[in-house]
Amino acid sequence: MEKMKITIEPTEDQSGQSADTMNSTVSVSIASDDLDIGETMGQVVKALQAWGFHNESIAGYLDEELAWQLGLQGKPPEETVTPSSGCCGAKDKRKASDE
């Protein structure tokens, strides 16, 4: 069985390196390489978090639903408040019953 490994490390040209990051390496190892894309993205997110990226920064580069599934956003996408849908996508029941 093959093993999957995700590694994030600084490039050799680190002119602006600080003492905190000049020798940093983050590795995530998974015992199997039999993962689907969602599970793999979960591991990539773990590596980015360990490197120091904030959840909001990571989520900004992902589809909203995937970011929510990976625990990077507090609310599922369908619960997002938009001006056209009202709160949480719910319609005003009072108006529907008055008609």
C-alpha positions in Angstrom: 0.0 0.0 0.0 1.3 3.4 -1.0 1.5 6.4 1.4 0.5 9.9 0.6 2.6 12.8 1.9 1.9 16.5 1.6 4.9 18.8 2.5 5.1 22.5 2.7 8.6 24.0 3.1 10.3 27.3 2.3 12.1 27.7 -1.0 15.8 27.9 -1.0 15.8 31.7 -1.8 14.5 33.1 1.5 15.8 36.7 1.4 13.1 37.8 3.8 13.2 34.9 6.2 12.6 35.3 9.8 14.1 33.1 12.6 10.6 31.5 13.1 10.2 30.2 9.5 13.7 29.8 8.0 13.9 26.0 8.9 10.2 25.3 9.1 8.7 22.3 7.3 5.1 21.0 7.6 4.4 17.4 6.5 1.1 15.6 6.6 1.4 11.8 6.0 -1.6 9.5 5.3 -1.1 5.8 5.6 -3.0 5.2 2.3 -3.2 6.9 -1.0 -6.7 5.7 -1.5 -8.4 9.1 -0.8 -11.0 10.9 -2.8 -10.5 14.6 -3.7 -12.5 15.8 -0.7 -10.4 13.8 1.8 -7.2 15.0 0.1 -8.3 18.6 0.3 -8.9 18.1 4.0 -5.3 17.0 4.4 -4.1 20.0 2.3 -6.1 22.3 4.6 -4.4 20.7 7.7 -1.0 21.4 6.2 -1.9 25.0 5.4 -3.3 25.5 8.9 -0.1 24.0 10.4 2.0 26.4 8.2 0.1 29.3 9.8 -2.6 30.3 7.3 -5.9 31.4 8.9 -9.1 29.5 8.1 -10.6 32.6 6.5 -7.7 33.0 4.1 -7.8 29.3 3.1 -11.6 29.4 2.7 -11.3 32.4 0.3 -9.7 30.1 -2.3 -12.2 27.3 -2.0 -15.8 26.7 -3.1 -18.1 27.9 -0.3 -19.6 24.4 0.2 -16.2 22.7 0.4 -14.9 25.4 2.8 -17.9 24.7 5.0 -17.5 20.9 4.8 -13.9 21.3 5.9 -14.9 23.4 8.9 -13.5 26.7 7.6 -16.8 28.6 7.7 -19.4 28.8 10.4 -22.6 28.6 8.4 -23.5 26.3 5.5 -23.8 28.2 2.1 -27.6 27.8 2.0 -28.0 29.6 5.3 -26.2 32.7 4.0 -28.4 35.8 4.2 -28.9 37.6 0.9 -31.1 40.6 0.2 -33.3 38.8 -2.3 -33.9 35.7 -0.2 -34.4 37.2 3.2 -33.0 35.6 6.3 -31.6 32.2 5.7 -33.5 31.8 2.4 -36.9 31.5 4.1 -39.8 33.3 2.6 -42.1 35.5 4.7 -45.0 33.2 5.6 -47.2 36.0 6.8 -47.3 37.6 3.3 -48.1 34.3 1.7 -51.0 33.6 4.0 -52.4 37.2 3.6 -52.8 36.9 -0.2 
